Amino acid sequence: MRRLLPSLAVLVLAVAACGGSGGGGDGSSAQDPIKVGLIVSLTGNYTPLGSEDKKAVELAVEQVNAQGGLLGRTVELVTRDDKTAPDQGIVAYNQIKGEIDALIGPVFSNSALAVEPLAQRDKMPYLSLAPTQEQVDPVKPYIFVTPALSSMYAERYLQYIQAEGIKTVAVAWDSKSAYSVSGHEAMVELAPRYGVTIAVDESYETTTSDFSPLFQHVRDSPAEALVFWGSGAPGVTAAKQYVSSGLKTPLFLTGSQASKLWLEPMGDAAEGMIVQSAIGVVGEHLPDGKQKQVIDQMATPYEQKHGYPPPQFAQDGYSASLLLFEAIRKANSTDKTKIQQALEKMELITPNGLFRYSPTDHSGLSPEYISVNTVKDGQFVPTEWAEEQLAKTVTAAG
């Protein structure tokens, strides 16, 4: 395996060291800042997600600039709000496309899918913060994804379900969310491979406020677990109503609930629930090594600055920043084609895990970097199965 950078401290020092040789190879001057576009939801339903992405990307930019920037130039963030609306994502992109060297975001899958063809058309290196499968299947040369894909979350749950000896599940999914639809489709496709039967397969809409019919259908079925695919408000609404319903079938929630934005409104009612997350969310439970070092490089200053550990969405934003910074360093240029080529050869440990992008894989991660957690004393703690699996994964990665 090629040598992997153990932490951001090493990364940014290496980045700074390769500067000072004039412009970026694209006609820019050594004094011009490198401009990174960031489109996230700062208003609308996905505000809690987008605001965490923004905090994390800002932290990464502060850290790299504190070490001398990239190619001897400072990094400047150009931020826009997609207002949790695909058409506003397009407006935001068109506002900044002429001044940026690369793009990070959006977190809202529907916006990400709207921006994607524009970035591809403009040959804009684009690191998406949304986990929807369609972005990278099939591969588009300039489009890369930072979170684990919905299909990977589906497969990781099926691995856990199989290990727990569960044979029959119920699945609920938001028909208006590209993330939820993608995850549901993957779970239906992969379930037979893991010997799992889906007894209840039920859609809802983002605006749904009453989940009692769903819970009754699960109660009347042989399902041994309920896997709930949803982002934002439905994750809290459904989980609270699940508790009050008295349903005993265990509730499994996906990575969209892996933050204080879900924990805080849930309170004590969250105790014992099963919630997936990126590996970085449970970094304190990992064995010492490079993966833990990179997570700590983000988590410690993030918590000092904001007063709470970085949630799922912050992990995505920070990981995207590290990948982009390293691509610019390896390209030794802000030429968009050179950045794209560097990303396709990328192998880097980030808070989301070890990325291995290639010309045929623009997601870069594998399901092994997803944790299956339980809520204990208001914190996400890996299940015994997940702790065992994650330890093997990070040890193998070095």
C-alpha positions, 0 to 999 in steps of 0.5 A: 500500500502506498504510504498514507498521510497520518494527520492533517498536520502532516498534510498541511505542512506538506502542502505548504512546503510545495508552494512558492514556485509562482502561479498555479499553472493556470495563469493565476498569480502567486498572490491570488487566493485559491478559491473554493466554492461551498454550496450548502443549505443555510436556510430551509429544512436542511439548515442544521446539516448545511451549517455543520458542513460549513463549520467543518470546511471553515475549520479546514481552511483555517488550519491549512492557511495557518500552515502557509496555504496551498502552493504558497497561496491562501485558500479563500472560501466562497459560500452560497446557500441553496436554501434546501431547494434544487433550483436555488442550488443551480442559482448559487452555482451559477453565481460563483462558477466563474470565480472558483477553482473547485466546488464542495457541496451541497448536502441536500441530495436533490440539490446535489443532483441538480448541480452535478450536470452543470459542474460536469459541463464546466469541468469543475472538480466537484466534491459532493456532500450528498450520499446519493448513488446516482451521482457516481453511478455511472461515473462522471469524470469531475464528480466525486462523493465524500460521504459513504453512499446510501447503498453502503449504508444499506449494505452495512445495516444488512451485514449487521442484521445478518450478524444479529440473526435477524431474518425479516425487516420492515423498511420505511423511506421518504419518497421525496428524498433522493438519499432515502430513495437510493438507500431503499433501492439498495436495501431491496436489491441487496437483502436477498444476498444477506438472507433477509426478507422485507416484510413491510416496504412503505414510503412516506413524504418529507412532510408526513407528521403521523407515522402511526399507520406505519407502526401498526403495519410493522406491529401486524407483520413478522418484521424483527426490525424497522429500518427508517430512511429519512433526513431532517425533521422526519427522523425526529418525528418518527423516532418520537412517535415510535417511542410513544407507540409502544412498538417493541420492534427495534428501530434502526436509523441511518447516518442522517440522525448521527448528530446532536441535531437528532440527539438533543430533541430526542433526549432520553427517548433516544437511549438504546436506539440503533443509529449508523454513522461515519467512523469519525463520529465514534473516533474515541472508540477506535484503537490508536493509529493513523485513522484516530489521529486524523479524526482527532485533528478535526474533532479536538479543535471543532469541539473547542470552538463549537462546544460539541463533537463534530456530527456526521455532516461535519465529518463529510465537509472536513473530509471533502476539504482534505481530499481537495487540498491534497489533490491541489497539492499533488496537481501542483496547480489549480488547473481544473483538469489537473485537480480532477486527475489528481483526485482520480489517483487519490488515496488518503485517510480522512475522518470518514475513512480511507478513500481510494478514488480511481477512474472507475470509482468516484465514491472511494469509500467502502461500507467497512468505514460505517459504524452501527451504534447504540445511544448510551447516555446521550452519546453514540457508542459502537455496538460490540459488533461494530467495534470489532469490525472497525478495529479490524478495518483501521488496523488493516488500513495501517 
